[in-house]
Amino acid sequence: MAGTNSLENKMLHEDGPAIILIGAQLGENIGKAARAMYNFGLTDLRLVAPRDGWPNPDAIPAAAGADIVLDKARVYDSTAEAIADLNYVYATTARRRDMIKTVVTPRKCAGLMRGYSDIGQKVGLLFGPEKAGLKNDDVALCDAIVSVPLNPSFASINLAQAVIVMAYEWFQTGADQPDHFTPQLGTTPASSEDLQKLFDHMEDELTEAGYFRHDQRRSTMKRNLRNIFKRSELTHEEVSTLRGVVKALATGGGPGWIAEKAELAKKMKDNGRK
């Protein structure tokens, strides 16, 4: 989904988790991981012994503009060095390990990291090489394992996908965007007076057209119609459009069409006299 707006203020989460890639094999994959990070304002990228060295020109096009992440990336010789300044580290892996270590979901992990971050603690996420994943020695350095709930018969996701899942969950713990909203685009919500005029107009025309044929159901039918439009959260402009629709339907096309029909009826009458 393309939605970048260069005019928006940069949203950087300096207190966010460090993303630590162990033995990343392809520069392209590092670039894609950087892109995933920057989608959610993360910029602390740490590389442990990348196979093809660093910097890697293949990372730049794959990062798709997340140059700030690549520029800030730091390289380490070992996992222990990369996490030395962090208070809590989580290992992302789908494989079972022969060790007793707590396993959490990405959402639970994000909540834990947010809590630690809020009190000034530094956190990080460990990701292993594309083919083999993290080694047990790396996992042993972490506080817990993060396991993404996936199809058990096909639980392999690529490096950038793993990063974006974790970055997204982290971002959501601090997001203030509502679960749903409707952009108003400069319109004005319809007032109660607007709606009442629409109801009166519509009901008058429907009465004229014989829609309310059963007196005992008239009140229920009117309430049903009103509820339909009340649920729609109409704008002032939409109410005006609907009133125009009602008018057009009632007049059969407007004054010009009425005059045309009258002229046609007159001609037919005159022809009948001949």
N, C-alpha and C positions, 0 to 999 in steps of 0.2 A: 504494500500500500504506500503510495507516494503522497506525502503530506508535509514536506519540509517547507517552512516559512523562514527565510533568512532575516526577516524583519523582527522576528520574535526574540526576546531576550534569551541568552544562553542559560539553560537550566543545568547547573553542575552540582553534583552531590559529593562534595569533598569528604563528607563523613560516611560515604557509602562504602560498601565492601570492596576490598582489593580483589581483582580478578587475576589469579595466578595460573598461568598455562605451563604445565610441566612437559618439556620435550616436544613442543608443537612441531609438526613435521613440515607443514607447508605454509609459506608466507601468505598465500591466499586465505587459508583458514584463520590465520592470526588477524588478517584484515577484516574478515567477516565477523570475527568475535569482537573486534574493536567497534565495528558498526553497531552490533547488538548492544554493546555497553553504552555507547553514546546515545542510542535511542532513549535510554532511561537515565541519562545524565551522569553515568559512571565514567571516570577517566583514569583510575589507578590500575594500569595494566602492568603486570610483572611477568617476565618470561624467564623460565628456568631452562638453561641449555637448549635453546631452539635448534633443531637439527641443521637448518641451513644458515645459521648465524643471524645476526641482527646489526643494522637494519636490513630489511628484505624488500626489494622493489615490488615484489608481487603482492605485498600487503596493501599498497597504496590504492590501486583501483578497486580492490575488494572492499576497502573500508568505506568507499562511496562518500567521502567528505568528512569522515571522522578522524581527520588528521591530528587533532589535538590529542587524541588517545594514543596514536602512534608516536607522536613527538614526545609524549611524556613517559612512554614505556621504558621500564628499567629491566636490565638483564642480570641474572644471578647464575652462579655456578651450581648451586644446590637448593633444594627445597627449604632446608633449614635456614639458609641465609635469606631467602625470599620472604619468609614468614616471621623473621626474628622480632620485628617491631609490632606484631599483631597479638592481641589478647585472646581472640577466639578465631579458630579456623575450622571450616567445614569441607569435607571431601565429597565431591560429587561422583557417584559411581552407581552402576546398575548391578554389578556383580556382587555375589555374596562373598564375604570375607571370613577367614578363619580366625576371627577375633571377636571379643565381646566389646561392642561399641554401639552406642545409641544410634538408631536410624530414624531420621525425620523426613517429612515431606518438604518440598520447596516452600510451601506457604508457612509451615511451622518454622522452618529455618529462617525465613525472612523476618518473621515476627521476633524471633530470638535476637537476630542481628540488629534489628531496629532498637530493641530494648537496650542492648549493650551500647550501641552507638549513641543513644540519647544520654547516656551517663558518661560519655567520653571515652569509651573503650573502642579499640580498633579491631575490625573484623575482616575476614577474607574467605574466599572460595577457591578451592583447589580443583583444577581440571587436568585430566591426564592426556597422554598422546592419543591421536586419532584412532590408531589401530588397537592398541592394547589397554588403554586406560591407565589409571593410577596403579602404582606398585604398592604392595602391602606396607612397605617401609614409609611411603608417603602418607598413606592412610593413618598409620600409627601416630603420626605427628598431629593429627587433627582431633578436635573435640567430639565430633560426631560425623556420621555419614548422611549425606543427602541423597535420597533415591526418588526419582521422578516416577509417579504411578503411570505405567505404560502397559501396552499389550504384552503379556508375559512371553508370548511366543515370538515377539519381535520388539525387544526393548532397547534397541540400539538407536541413538540419535547422534547427529554429528556435533562437532565442537561448538559451532555458532548457535545451534539450536539449544544446546545445554546452557550456554551462557545467557541466551535471551530469556529462557524460562526463569532462571534465577534472578536476572536483572529485572524482569517484569514483576515478579513477586515482591522483590525488594521495593520497587517503585510504588506498588499498590499500598504498602504499609504507610506511606506518607502522602498519598494522593488525596486531594480534596474534591475531585470531580464526582458529581452525583452519578448514581447508577444509570439514570436515564434523564434526558432533557430534550426539548424541542427548540431549535434555534428560531428566534422570532424575526430575525432579519429586518429589524426596523419597523415592524408592524405593531399595531396597538390591539391588545386583547379587547374583544367585544364587551361592551358594558351590558348590564341587565336591561337597560332601556333599548339598546340595539337589538337584543334578542327578543324582547317583548314585541317590538315593532315587526320583527320577522315572523314571530308566531302569529300575531294578529293578521298580518298580510296573507300568510300562507293559509291560515284557517278560514279567512273570509273567502279566498278563492276556491278552496276545497269545498266549502259549503255551497258556493255558487255552482260548482261542478257536480254536486250531488254525492260527494265522497262520503259524507256522514249520513248514510241512509238509515242507520238504526239508532234511534234516540237513546236507547238504553246503553249503547256502547260508545256514544259520542265522547263522554268525559275520558274514558279509558284510552280511546284512540288519540285524543289530543295530548294526553299525558305521555303516551308512547312516543309521539312525534317530538314533543319537547325534550324528552330524555335523550333521544338520539342526538339532537343538536347540542344539548348541554354537555354530553360526554365528549363531543368533538373539540371542545376548547377553541371555538372559532375566534378569529380576529375580526376587528371592525371591517377590514377590507373584504373578508370572506362573506360576512353577513350582507354587505352591499351587493356582492356578486350573486348571492343566493336570492336576494330580493329581485334582482334583475332577471334571474332565471324564472322565478315565479311569475313575474309580470309578462315575460315573453311567452310562457306556456299559456297563461290566461288569455292573452290577446291574440294568440295564434301568429305571432310574428310582428306585432306592433301596428300602429295606425296605418302605415302604408299598405300592409297586407290586408287589413280590414277593409280599406277603401277598394282595393283590388278585388276582394271577394264580393263586395257589394256591386261593383261594376259588372262582374261576371254574372251575378245573379240577375241583374237588370237585363243584360243582353239575352240571357236564356229565357227570361220572361217575355221580352219583346219578340224573340224568335218564335215563341209559342203562340203569339197572337197572329203571326203571319200565316 
